[in-house]
Amino acid sequence: MRIYLPGTWPMLRTLVKTGKFDPIGGTAFALTPRLRESYVAGDDEELEYAAMSEAARASLRLLAVELGLGEDIPARRVVVAADMEATLRPDLDDGAVRITGSVPMSAIAAVHVDGEEAEHAVREAAGVVDKADLGDLDAEFLVGEAEDQELAWYSPEEVAFLVDLGDL
């Protein structure tokens, strides 16, 4: 199953150092039966994009914590796409799944990361994502500005180079 794992820049650094990605709480997103049922129309590619978008929003939540702690990190959403087994999480969003353990580099299909030009919008959105989830219209606008930014695609072989460039 293709899963989408929310992450942050420090998590990418760890992936480069250890060769494995450790998702927070084992939470990931995928094209689940519930996600498919929640959409009136859409092919698998569009629904996979919806699952990746859920992971990108979860990445904002992780960034909110790290940036709130004063971390000096790039304000970029990170989504790691991997192929592995997962179990459904009916207690969370329609596309939520859970995995156990770390994700080895060999299971990673791609990494999606915001470009440098998205950092301002992502930083603003990370600061208000919880308010947006609770219906604050101004916060929803800021989160929407970040979500309008397309995530760039990187192959697993490019991740070390990406992290080196981003840490300069």
matplotlib code that plots the C-alpha trace (Angstrom):
import matplotlib.pyplot as plt

x = [0.0, 1.3, 1.3, 2.1, 3.9, 4.0, 7.4, 9.7, 13.2, 14.8, 13.1, 14.7, 18.1, 17.6, 16.5, 19.8, 21.9, 20.1, 18.6, 15.2, 12.2, 10.4, 6.9, 5.4, 3.0, 3.1, 0.5, 0.3, -2.3, -3.4, -6.1, -8.4, -11.9, -13.3, -11.4, -12.7, -16.3, -15.9, -15.4, -18.2, -15.8, -12.1, -9.8, -7.1, -4.5, -6.7, -7.6, -3.9, -3.3, -6.0, -4.2, -0.9, -2.6, -3.8, -0.2, 0.9, -1.6, -0.3, 3.2, 2.0, 0.9, 4.4, 6.0, 3.8, 5.3, 8.9, 8.7, 6.9, 9.9, 12.1, 13.6, 15.7, 14.6, 13.3, 9.5, 8.8, 6.2, 7.6, 5.7, 7.4, 5.7, 6.4, 5.2, 4.4, 1.7, -0.5, -3.7, -6.7, -7.3, -11.1, -10.6, -9.0, -9.5, -10.8, -7.4, -5.5, -3.6, -1.0, 2.3, 4.5, 8.2, 10.5, 10.3, 13.5, 14.9, 14.2, 10.5, 10.5, 9.2, 9.6, 9.9, 7.8, 9.0, 8.0, 10.4, 12.1, 9.5, 6.8, 8.5, 6.7, 3.3, 4.1, 5.5, 2.3, 0.0, 1.9, 1.1, -2.6, -3.4, -5.2, -7.4, -8.1, -9.2, -11.6, -13.2, -11.4, -11.8, -8.7, -6.6, -8.2, -7.1, -3.5, -3.5, -5.0, -2.1, 0.3, -1.7, -1.7, 2.0, 2.9, 5.2, 8.3, 9.0, 12.4, 13.6, 15.0, 18.5, 18.2, 17.2, 20.8, 21.6, 18.3, 19.1, 22.7, 21.3, 18.7, 21.1, 23.4]
y = [0.0, 3.5, 5.6, 9.2, 10.1, 13.6, 14.9, 17.8, 18.9, 17.4, 14.1, 14.2, 14.8, 11.7, 9.7, 10.7, 9.8, 6.5, 5.3, 5.1, 7.3, 7.3, 8.6, 10.2, 7.8, 5.6, 7.8, 8.0, 8.6, 6.4, 5.8, 3.9, 2.7, 5.5, 8.1, 6.7, 6.8, 10.4, 11.6, 11.7, 11.4, 11.0, 8.4, 6.7, 9.4, 12.2, 10.3, 9.5, 13.3, 13.8, 11.4, 13.2, 16.5, 15.2, 14.2, 17.7, 19.2, 16.9, 18.1, 21.6, 20.4, 18.9, 22.1, 24.1, 22.2, 22.5, 26.1, 26.8, 25.4, 27.9, 25.4, 27.1, 24.9, 25.5, 26.0, 23.5, 20.7, 17.3, 14.2, 10.8, 8.4, 4.8, 1.4, -0.8, -2.5, -0.3, -0.8, 1.4, 4.1, 4.6, 6.8, 9.5, 11.1, 9.1, 8.5, 7.8, 4.6, 3.3, 1.6, -0.1, 0.6, 2.6, 3.0, 1.8, 3.8, 0.8, 1.3, 5.0, 5.8, 9.6, 12.6, 15.7, 19.0, 22.6, 24.9, 27.8, 30.2, 28.6, 29.1, 32.3, 30.9, 27.6, 29.4, 31.5, 28.5, 26.4, 29.0, 28.9, 25.3, 24.3, 27.4, 26.6, 23.1, 24.7, 26.9, 30.2, 31.8, 33.9, 30.9, 28.8, 31.5, 31.3, 27.5, 27.7, 30.0, 27.3, 24.5, 26.3, 25.8, 22.6, 20.2, 19.3, 15.7, 14.1, 10.5, 8.7, 9.1, 12.9, 13.3, 13.6, 16.3, 18.1, 18.1, 19.4, 22.2, 23.1, 23.2, 25.7]
z = [0.0, -0.8, 2.4, 3.0, 6.2, 7.6, 8.5, 9.2, 8.2, 11.3, 10.5, 7.0, 8.6, 10.7, 7.6, 5.9, 9.0, 9.9, 6.6, 8.2, 8.8, 12.2, 11.9, 15.0, 16.6, 13.4, 11.8, 8.0, 5.3, 2.4, -0.1, 2.3, 1.6, 3.9, 2.0, -1.3, 0.0, 1.2, -2.4, -4.9, -7.8, -8.5, -9.9, -7.8, -8.7, -7.5, -4.3, -3.6, -3.9, -1.3, 1.1, 0.4, 1.2, 4.5, 5.3, 4.3, 6.7, 9.4, 8.6, 9.4, 12.8, 13.5, 12.3, 14.7, 17.6, 16.4, 15.5, 18.8, 20.6, 18.9, 16.5, 13.8, 11.0, 7.5, 7.6, 4.9, 4.9, 4.3, 3.1, 2.7, 0.3, 1.0, 0.0, 3.0, 5.1, 7.2, 9.4, 9.2, 11.8, 11.9, 15.0, 12.9, 9.5, 6.6, 5.1, 8.4, 8.8, 11.3, 10.7, 13.2, 13.4, 11.2, 7.4, 5.8, 2.9, 0.7, 1.2, 0.4, -3.1, -3.0, -0.7, -1.2, 0.2, 0.0, -1.9, -0.2, -1.7, 0.4, 3.8, 4.7, 4.0, 5.7, 8.8, 9.0, 8.5, 11.1, 13.7, 13.1, 11.8, 15.1, 14.8, 11.2, 12.2, 14.7, 12.0, 12.3, 8.9, 9.1, 10.1, 7.3, 4.8, 6.0, 5.9, 2.4, 1.3, 2.4, 0.8, -2.5, -2.6, -4.6, -2.9, -5.0, -5.7, -4.9, -5.4, -2.3, -3.8, -3.8, -0.1, 1.2, -1.4, -0.6, 3.2, 2.5, 0.4, 2.9, 5.8, 4.1]

ax = plt.figure().add_subplot(projection="3d")
ax.plot(x, y, z, "-o")
ax.set_aspect("equal")
plt.show()
